[in-house]
């Protein structure tokens, strides 16, 4: 097994062991009853492993072959009085495949509103602040803002060459400051289900501003300590750096689930397609946008 995968697996095991050994009688609410933001002085930490596809060769007819890249996601947050929930996240890509695929994004389980991770081995760090405006039994509404810092340096990555069987080094410079304001909405159906939705508008401040409108809709059911449900979303994006294809709308689809251990340890998994209505490249299929992720998180006071 790849040493980087062993390290990632060890981190995943460590976070579970830490939570199980914690000397606390605290038990989080069931998944479908969780608050929109962490209560004051409560902590959360998550680690995830993501796997995604990337181009690794050209066929004689000009279509692309694909391989699987991998990466990890790390994040932590704390609930603060008045300010709400404050957190940071970053990711690491394993080898050229991890960088080419941006696989760490699939390790960010159930959260697809992040942009601007950059092209390097380590993803650009993200700082986020989330507060609750309204929290009733049936519905909660909040404010969310995220800042992605462009610390990843210019780099190069290996891509398929102009003729079959060849490769070339491509200089990449897509590390931009990004800002993602949003309004998360959580709808609860007591003792049955919840819906996580809202609207997010990510901006990337490149030579010309790139922006999008993201509307997720995740439906969660719960049976005992098991939670599961479909992950749906739409994204309308405007990228003036892509000449001839500046505007695009993507329909996203996936499935996620997990199991809560000891009341506050969440073991999670997801299968997700970034677009089911667009092919990622010539002669490709929307199935090449599919990736999957595994992870664990803890929520403790």
C-alpha positions in Angstrom: 0.0 0.0 0.0 1.2 3.5 -0.8 2.9 5.1 2.2 0.8 8.3 1.8 -2.4 6.2 2.0 -1.1 4.5 5.1 -0.5 7.9 6.7 -3.9 9.0 5.7 -5.5 5.9 7.1 -3.5 6.4 10.4 -4.9 9.9 10.7 -8.4 8.6 10.1 -7.9 5.9 12.8 -6.4 8.4 15.2 -9.3 10.7 15.2 -11.7 7.9 15.9 -9.5 6.5 18.7 -9.2 10.0 20.2 -12.9 10.5 20.3 -13.6 7.0 21.7 -11.1 7.6 24.5 -12.3 11.1 25.4 -13.4 11.3 29.0 -16.7 13.0 28.4 -20.3 12.0 28.8 -21.3 14.3 26.0 -23.4 12.9 23.2 -24.3 15.0 20.1 -27.8 15.3 18.8 -28.8 12.7 16.2 -27.5 13.7 12.7 -30.9 15.0 11.5 -31.4 17.1 14.6 -28.0 18.8 14.7 -27.8 22.6 14.9 -26.7 24.6 11.9 -23.6 25.9 13.7 -21.5 24.6 16.7 -22.7 25.8 20.1 -20.3 28.1 22.0 -17.1 26.3 23.2 -17.9 23.1 21.3 -15.3 21.7 18.9 -15.3 19.7 15.8 -12.6 18.0 13.7 -12.8 16.1 10.4 -10.4 14.1 8.3 -11.3 12.7 4.9 -9.7 10.7 2.1 -10.9 11.6 -1.5 -10.5 9.8 -4.8 -11.2 11.4 -8.2 -10.5 10.8 -11.9 -8.0 12.6 -14.1 -6.6 12.5 -17.6 -3.5 10.4 -18.0 -3.2 9.6 -21.7 -4.6 10.2 -25.2 -6.1 7.5 -27.4 -5.5 7.3 -31.1 -8.9 8.8 -31.8 -8.1 11.8 -29.6 -10.1 10.8 -26.6 -8.6 10.6 -23.1 -7.8 7.8 -20.7 -8.5 8.4 -17.0 -6.8 7.2 -13.8 -7.7 7.6 -10.2 -5.9 10.2 -8.0 -6.2 10.6 -4.2 -6.0 13.3 -1.6 -6.9 14.2 1.9 -8.9 16.9 3.7 -8.3 18.2 7.2 -10.5 20.7 9.0 -11.3 21.9 12.5 -13.8 24.4 13.9 -14.8 25.9 17.3 -18.0 27.6 18.4 -17.4 31.1 19.8 -19.8 33.4 21.7 -21.3 36.1 19.4 -19.1 35.2 16.4 -20.6 31.8 15.8 -18.6 28.9 14.3 -15.0 29.6 13.1 -12.9 27.1 11.4 -10.1 26.3 9.0 -9.5 23.6 6.4 -6.9 22.5 4.0 -6.0 19.4 2.0 -3.1 17.4 0.6 -2.8 15.7 -2.8 -0.9 12.5 -3.2 1.5 12.6 -6.1 0.8 14.0 -9.6 -2.5 12.1 -9.8 -3.7 13.8 -6.6 -2.8 17.3 -8.0 -4.3 16.6 -11.4 -7.5 15.3 -10.0 -8.0 17.7 -7.1 -9.1 14.6 -5.1 -9.0 16.4 -1.8 -12.3 18.0 -2.7 -14.0 14.6 -2.6 -12.6 14.2 0.9 -14.6 17.3 2.0 -17.7 15.2 2.7 -21.1 16.6 2.1 -19.7 20.1 1.3 -19.3 21.1 -2.4 -19.3 24.9 -2.0 -15.5 25.3 -1.8 -13.4 26.8 -4.7 -9.9 27.9 -5.4 -7.9 25.1 -3.8 -5.0 25.8 -6.1 -2.8 23.4 -8.1 -0.1 22.5 -5.6 0.5 19.5 -3.3 -1.2 21.3 -0.4 -4.5 23.0 -1.0 -4.9 26.7 -0.4 -6.1 27.1 3.2 -9.7 28.1 3.8 -11.0 30.2 6.7 -14.7 30.1 7.4 -17.2 31.8 9.6 -20.7 30.6 10.1 -23.5 32.1 12.2 -27.1 31.3 12.9 -29.8 34.0 12.2 -32.8 31.9 13.0 -33.1 28.5 14.7 -36.6 27.0 15.1 -37.8 23.4 15.5 -38.6 23.1 11.8 -36.1 25.5 10.1 -32.7 27.1 10.7 -31.2 29.9 8.6 -27.6 31.2 8.8 -24.9 33.3 7.2 -21.7 31.7 5.9 -18.6 33.3 4.5 -15.4 31.6 3.4 -12.0 33.1 2.4 -9.5 31.0 0.5 -6.0 32.3 0.7 -3.8 31.9 -2.4 -0.7 30.4 -0.8 -0.1 27.6 -3.3 2.7 28.7 -5.5 2.8 28.4 -9.3 3.6 24.8 -10.2 3.7 22.4 -13.1 1.8 19.3 -13.7 2.1 16.4 -16.2 -0.7 16.3 -18.8 -1.2 14.2 -22.0 0.9 15.4 -24.9 -0.3 16.4 -28.4 0.2 12.9 -29.8 -0.8 9.5 -28.3 1.6 8.1 -25.8 3.3 11.4 -25.0 3.2 13.7 -22.0 4.1 17.3 -21.4 4.7 19.6 -18.5 2.1 22.3 -18.1 2.7 25.4 -16.0 -0.3 26.0 -13.9 -1.2 29.3 -12.2 -4.8 29.2 -10.9 -4.2 30.1 -7.3 -6.4 33.1 -6.7 -7.9 34.7 -3.6 -11.5 33.5 -3.3 -14.5 34.6 -1.3 -17.7 32.5 -0.9 -20.6 34.2 0.8 -23.7 32.0 1.5 -27.0 31.6 3.2 -27.3 28.0 4.5 -30.8 26.8 5.3 -31.7 23.6 7.3 -35.3 22.3 7.2 -36.1 19.6 9.8 -38.9 17.1 9.7 -38.8 16.0 13.4 -37.9 12.4 14.0 -37.8 11.6 10.2 -35.5 13.7 8.0 -33.8 17.0 7.3 -32.9 19.0 4.2 -29.7 21.0 3.9 -30.0 23.7 1.2 -29.4 27.4 0.7 -27.5 29.5 -1.8 -23.7 30.2 -2.2 -22.0 32.6 -4.6 -18.3 31.9 -4.9 -16.0 34.5 -6.4 -12.4 33.9 -7.6 -10.5 37.1 -8.2 -8.4 36.1 -11.2 -7.3 38.4 -14.1 -11.1 38.5 -14.7 -13.5 37.7 -11.9 -14.9 34.1 -12.0 -18.2 33.6 -10.2 -20.9 31.1 -9.7 -24.2 30.4 -8.0 -24.4 27.1 -6.0 -27.7 25.7 -4.7 -27.3 22.4 -2.8 -30.2 20.2 -1.7 -29.2 17.3 0.5 -31.9 15.1 2.0 -31.0 13.1 5.1 -32.9 10.2 6.7 -32.0 8.5 10.0 -32.5 5.1 11.3 -30.9 4.6 14.8 -27.3 5.7 14.5 -27.3 5.4 10.7 -27.9 8.4 8.4 -28.1 8.4 4.7 -29.6 10.3 1.7 -29.2 11.7 -1.8 -27.0 14.7 -2.5 -28.4 17.0 -5.2 -27.3 20.4 -6.4 -27.2 22.9 -9.3 -24.3 25.2 -10.2 -24.4 28.1 -12.6 -20.9 29.4 -13.3 -19.3 32.2 -15.4 -15.6 31.8 -16.2 -14.3 34.5 -18.6 -11.0 32.7 -18.8 -12.6 29.8 -20.7 -13.1 31.3 -24.2 -16.1 30.0 -25.9 -17.5 28.3 -22.9 -17.8 31.1 -20.4 -21.2 30.2 -19.0 -22.2 26.7 -17.9 -24.8 25.0 -15.7 -24.1 21.8 -14.0 -26.5 19.4 -12.3 -24.8 17.5 -9.4 -25.8 14.2 -8.0 -24.5 11.9 -5.3 -25.3 9.7 -2.3 -23.9 10.0 1.2 -24.2 8.2 4.5 -22.6 7.4 7.8 -22.8 5.9 11.2 -22.5 7.7 14.6 -20.4 5.9 17.2 -20.6 6.7 20.9 -22.9 9.6 20.2 -20.3 12.0 18.8 -18.0 10.2 16.3 -19.3 10.3 12.7 -18.0 7.8 10.2 -18.9 9.1 6.7 -18.8 8.1 3.1 -20.1 9.6 -0.2 -20.2 8.9 -3.9 -20.6 12.1 -6.0 -20.7 13.4 -9.6 -19.7 17.0 -10.2 -21.9 17.1 -13.3 -24.3 14.6 -14.8 -25.1 16.8 -17.8 -21.7 17.7 -19.1 -18.8 15.6 -20.4 -15.5 16.6 -18.9 -13.5 16.2 -22.1 -13.6 15.1 -25.7 -15.2 11.7 -26.2 -15.7 11.4 -22.5 -18.7 10.8 -20.3 -20.2 12.5 -17.3 -19.2 9.4 -15.3 -15.6 10.8 -15.5 -16.8 13.5 -13.0 -17.6 10.9 -10.4 -15.4 10.6 -7.2 -15.8 9.2 -3.8 -14.7 9.9 -0.3 -14.4 8.4 3.2 -14.0 10.2 6.5 -14.5 10.6 10.2 -15.5 13.5 12.4 -15.9 14.3 16.1 -18.1 16.8 17.8 -17.2 17.5 21.5 -17.7 20.2 24.1 
